[in-house]
Amino acid sequence: MKKHVVVYKRLSAPLLARLQERFDVTCFDGVNETNRSAFETALRCAHGLIGASVRIDAATLALAPDLEICSTISVGTDTFDLEELKRRGIVLTHTPGVLTETVADTIFALILATARRVVELADFVRAGKWKRSIGPDLFGVDVNQKTIGCVGMGRIGAAVARRARLGFGMKVIYHDVAAAPAVEADYDAVRLPLERVLAEADFVCVLLPLLPSTEKLIDAVAFARMKPSAIFINGSRGRVVDEAALIEALQKGLIRGAGLDVFEREPLPVDSPLLAMSNVVALPHIGSATRETREAMAATAVDDLIAGLEGSKPAHLADPSVWAAALLKDASL
């Protein structure tokens, strides 16, 4: 009897065909109020799950007694109840590395757009307000030769640092729980306490995963430490930032502006004060949203799901200890 896979994010035809050759497959193009009941019914016979952007909590997992592996089409794993997965011995895979360069591109797009007021001035032209050469009231600020402060220095942080140093001649400072010697050697980066990064950077870029230790790490105290001329960039997870504190910092002029791809609530509510601010560039969580990258992420997730269900070690385990424990359990039977 074939194992059963539940797909809860649309896959391309070739990737879906790969799964259908091996497994019984039930597909959902996202999960919402109209299909939640059918999704939950499908979980009852699921051995594998693949998708993204749906909360898979303990109550959801309880509906899937035969579940062996979840494969998320994302690098972040914060939509999963990791403790419950580990308790039940369910493997979780993700897609690190595949999206690094694309997300770094998006972060630099936010830096440039916010510094040079690209969205604001494009709207200015579109509205027919460009009647003469613009004056100082519409000037932006330079990016080249400035100081970028990276809060977090993983794969994406290193890619941002490369662009900043080699492309724009920027000074790179960063804060992370661990040193990044390769980044320091290659891009003259300097590791500093968080307080100094916040105080010295012209562009503060948050590049952190969402963990209990990072939730609302960037709060009112953090914004108060930044320069009034600083531009704040968040392309990681919305809940790393206290959004109310960010709004207050922008309203009071504690910082110059913000470029945001992520928010505490997504989609961003239409009544958010952020949408009324001309010094805010707000994007709909597009960090990895290119055709090439999303297909590569999905292909990675499919590869790992197939490997896990067919008894091979997936290449991108979120928690390798769960796979190791499963092997020990099988060996003892």
Secondary structure as GFF3:
##gff-version 3
##sequence-region A 1 333
A	DSSP	beta_strand	4	7	.	.	.	ID=ss1
A	DSSP	alpha_helix	13	22	.	.	.	ID=ss2
A	DSSP	beta_strand	24	27	.	.	.	ID=ss3
A	DSSP	alpha_helix	36	43	.	.	.	ID=ss4
A	DSSP	beta_strand	48	51	.	.	.	ID=ss5
A	DSSP	alpha_helix	58	61	.	.	.	ID=ss6
A	DSSP	beta_strand	69	72	.	.	.	ID=ss7
A	DSSP	alpha_helix	82	88	.	.	.	ID=ss8
A	DSSP	beta_strand	91	93	.	.	.	ID=ss9
A	DSSP	alpha_helix	100	115	.	.	.	ID=ss10
A	DSSP	alpha_helix	118	126	.	.	.	ID=ss11
A	DSSP	three_ten_helix	136	138	.	.	.	ID=ss12
A	DSSP	beta_strand	147	151	.	.	.	ID=ss13
A	DSSP	alpha_helix	155	162	.	.	.	ID=ss14
A	DSSP	pi_helix	163	167	.	.	.	ID=ss15
A	DSSP	alpha_helix	168	168	.	.	.	ID=ss16
A	DSSP	beta_strand	171	175	.	.	.	ID=ss17
A	DSSP	alpha_helix	181	187	.	.	.	ID=ss18
A	DSSP	beta_strand	190	191	.	.	.	ID=ss19
A	DSSP	alpha_helix	194	200	.	.	.	ID=ss20
A	DSSP	beta_strand	203	206	.	.	.	ID=ss21
A	DSSP	alpha_helix	220	225	.	.	.	ID=ss22
A	DSSP	beta_strand	231	234	.	.	.	ID=ss23
A	DSSP	three_ten_helix	238	240	.	.	.	ID=ss24
A	DSSP	alpha_helix	243	251	.	.	.	ID=ss25
A	DSSP	beta_strand	257	260	.	.	.	ID=ss26
A	DSSP	three_ten_helix	273	276	.	.	.	ID=ss27
A	DSSP	beta_strand	280	282	.	.	.	ID=ss28
A	DSSP	alpha_helix	291	309	.	.	.	ID=ss29
A	DSSP	alpha_helix	320	332	.	.	.	ID=ss30
###
